């Protein structure tokens, strides 16, 4: 593990950018960017265009280590290049931004009020390649929709089981049990989730560290115990579908919680913007998310 990157993620001022839309969400991401499905044919063209979009974001002067601590990449993004360098190397060496990798394979069908991760059948190989590509940490997402004790326990059990394998590979896992912002029992889900995560954190050894990615809680500072826990490197928040301004306002209410926004970061970017317009729009989003995070 890179100790300099570890210190930056743990103690730095800023936020984590999420650039990890995968196969299922890529058409939506491109459409929001102004590239509709009639402008490409097949997955190869689609993934090429989304890499062009991410390259434009990452190479923008607005995307800098002054405000951004790390960036979460999709697996194909990790294997592609920016200006002749693998994406993670470009981020780390040219930008001073810590690279993470999304490793989950999507969500299973809902059961017991939750959606577990689908099995990650190639986990060992993925972690080996992540190390070869100089990735610092990983991210994996589950979803909680109801305050079902059994379901929430299964989500956290699965996340930490995979998390230990990631730690053993020398990487830092971002454990992401998202609570659906549309859940009618969101506060109850969050209280149950916090208790279950604390149980698992207490079982980690002193050399085992994790990050957590959570939905911004309904009750401000609910996750303070998680943020202050010695086994937690950092707690970051997903925007969860909230528009940027609302996500930022909610984030500001939570001391020590920083952003890891995807849609809220890129929602106003468009393929047809000039470089000046694009950089200003991205810069405004970065600045607002940074301010909310600090």
VENRAKA-V397658 format. One record per backbone hydrogen bond with DSSP energy under -1.0 kcal/mol. NH is the residue of the N-H (numbers start at 1). CO is the residue of the C=O. E is the energy in kcal/mol with one decimal. If there is no record, write none. Layout:
nh=NH co=CO e=E
nh=NH co=CO e=E
This chain:
nh=6 co=2 e=-2.3
nh=7 co=3 e=-2.4
nh=8 co=4 e=-2.0
nh=9 co=5 e=-2.6
nh=10 co=6 e=-2.3
nh=11 co=7 e=-2.8
nh=12 co=8 e=-2.2
nh=15 co=67 e=-1.3
nh=16 co=259 e=-2.7
nh=17 co=70 e=-3.0
nh=18 co=261 e=-2.3
nh=19 co=72 e=-2.2
nh=26 co=22 e=-1.8
nh=29 co=25 e=-2.2
nh=30 co=26 e=-2.8
nh=31 co=27 e=-2.5
nh=32 co=28 e=-2.5
nh=33 co=29 e=-1.1
nh=34 co=31 e=-1.5
nh=35 co=30 e=-3.1
nh=39 co=36 e=-2.3
nh=40 co=37 e=-1.1
nh=46 co=42 e=-1.9
nh=47 co=43 e=-3.2
nh=48 co=44 e=-1.9
nh=49 co=45 e=-2.4
nh=50 co=46 e=-2.2
nh=51 co=47 e=-1.8
nh=52 co=48 e=-1.9
nh=53 co=49 e=-2.0
nh=54 co=50 e=-2.4
nh=55 co=51 e=-2.9
nh=56 co=52 e=-2.1
nh=57 co=53 e=-1.9
nh=58 co=54 e=-3.1
nh=59 co=55 e=-2.6
nh=63 co=60 e=-1.6
nh=64 co=62 e=-1.3
nh=67 co=64 e=-1.5
nh=68 co=64 e=-2.3
nh=69 co=15 e=-2.6
nh=70 co=15 e=-1.0
nh=71 co=98 e=-2.4
nh=72 co=17 e=-2.8
nh=73 co=100 e=-2.3
nh=78 co=74 e=-1.9
nh=79 co=75 e=-1.4
nh=82 co=85 e=-3.3
nh=85 co=82 e=-1.5
nh=87 co=80 e=-2.0
nh=90 co=86 e=-2.5
nh=91 co=87 e=-2.7
nh=92 co=88 e=-2.5
nh=93 co=89 e=-3.1
nh=94 co=90 e=-1.9
nh=95 co=90 e=-1.2
nh=97 co=91 e=-2.5
nh=98 co=69 e=-2.7
nh=100 co=71 e=-2.8
nh=101 co=137 e=-1.9
nh=102 co=73 e=-3.1
nh=103 co=139 e=-2.7
nh=108 co=116 e=-2.9
nh=111 co=114 e=-2.6
nh=114 co=111 e=-1.5
nh=115 co=143 e=-3.0
nh=118 co=106 e=-2.5
nh=121 co=119 e=-1.2
nh=123 co=120 e=-1.3
nh=126 co=122 e=-2.7
nh=127 co=123 e=-2.7
nh=128 co=124 e=-1.8
nh=129 co=125 e=-2.4
nh=130 co=126 e=-2.5
nh=131 co=127 e=-2.0
nh=132 co=128 e=-1.9
nh=133 co=129 e=-2.0
nh=134 co=131 e=-1.4
nh=135 co=130 e=-2.8
nh=136 co=99 e=-2.7
nh=137 co=99 e=-1.0
nh=138 co=172 e=-1.8
nh=139 co=101 e=-2.3
nh=140 co=174 e=-1.6
nh=142 co=176 e=-2.6
nh=143 co=115 e=-2.1
nh=144 co=178 e=-3.2
nh=145 co=113 e=-3.0
nh=146 co=113 e=-1.7
nh=148 co=146 e=-2.5
nh=152 co=148 e=-2.8
nh=153 co=149 e=-2.1
nh=154 co=150 e=-2.2
nh=155 co=151 e=-2.2
nh=156 co=152 e=-2.3
nh=157 co=153 e=-2.8
nh=158 co=154 e=-2.4
nh=159 co=155 e=-2.4
nh=160 co=156 e=-2.5
nh=161 co=157 e=-2.2
nh=162 co=158 e=-2.3
nh=163 co=159 e=-2.4
nh=164 co=160 e=-2.1
nh=165 co=161 e=-1.0
nh=166 co=162 e=-1.9
nh=167 co=163 e=-2.4
nh=168 co=164 e=-2.3
nh=170 co=167 e=-2.1
nh=171 co=166 e=-2.1
nh=172 co=136 e=-1.6
nh=174 co=138 e=-3.1
nh=175 co=211 e=-2.7
nh=176 co=140 e=-1.7
nh=178 co=142 e=-2.0
nh=178 co=176 e=-1.1
nh=180 co=144 e=-2.7
nh=183 co=180 e=-1.8
nh=186 co=183 e=-1.1
nh=189 co=185 e=-2.3
nh=190 co=186 e=-2.3
nh=191 co=187 e=-2.0
nh=192 co=188 e=-2.1
nh=193 co=189 e=-2.5
nh=194 co=190 e=-2.5
nh=195 co=191 e=-2.0
nh=196 co=192 e=-2.1
nh=197 co=193 e=-2.7
nh=198 co=194 e=-2.5
nh=199 co=195 e=-1.8
nh=200 co=196 e=-1.6
nh=201 co=197 e=-2.6
nh=202 co=198 e=-1.9
nh=203 co=200 e=-1.0
nh=204 co=201 e=-1.4
nh=208 co=205 e=-2.0
nh=210 co=231 e=-2.5
nh=211 co=173 e=-2.9
nh=212 co=234 e=-2.0
nh=213 co=175 e=-2.9
nh=214 co=236 e=-2.6
nh=222 co=219 e=-1.7
nh=224 co=221 e=-1.5
nh=227 co=223 e=-2.3
nh=228 co=224 e=-2.1
nh=232 co=229 e=-1.8
nh=233 co=210 e=-2.9
nh=236 co=212 e=-3.2
nh=237 co=258 e=-2.6
nh=238 co=214 e=-2.1
nh=242 co=239 e=-2.3
nh=247 co=243 e=-2.8
nh=248 co=244 e=-2.7
nh=249 co=245 e=-2.0
nh=250 co=246 e=-2.4
nh=251 co=247 e=-2.3
nh=252 co=248 e=-2.2
nh=254 co=251 e=-2.2
nh=257 co=254 e=-1.4
nh=258 co=235 e=-1.6
nh=260 co=237 e=-3.0
nh=266 co=262 e=-1.7
nh=267 co=263 e=-1.6
nh=269 co=266 e=-1.8
nh=271 co=33 e=-3.4
nh=273 co=270 e=-1.8
nh=278 co=274 e=-3.2
nh=279 co=275 e=-2.6
nh=280 co=276 e=-2.1
nh=281 co=277 e=-2.6
nh=282 co=278 e=-2.8
nh=283 co=279 e=-2.5
nh=284 co=280 e=-2.5
nh=285 co=281 e=-1.9
nh=286 co=282 e=-2.9
nh=287 co=283 e=-2.6
nh=288 co=284 e=-2.2
nh=289 co=285 e=-2.3
nh=290 co=286 e=-2.6
nh=291 co=287 e=-2.5
nh=292 co=288 e=-1.7
nh=293 co=289 e=-1.7
nh=294 co=290 e=-1.6
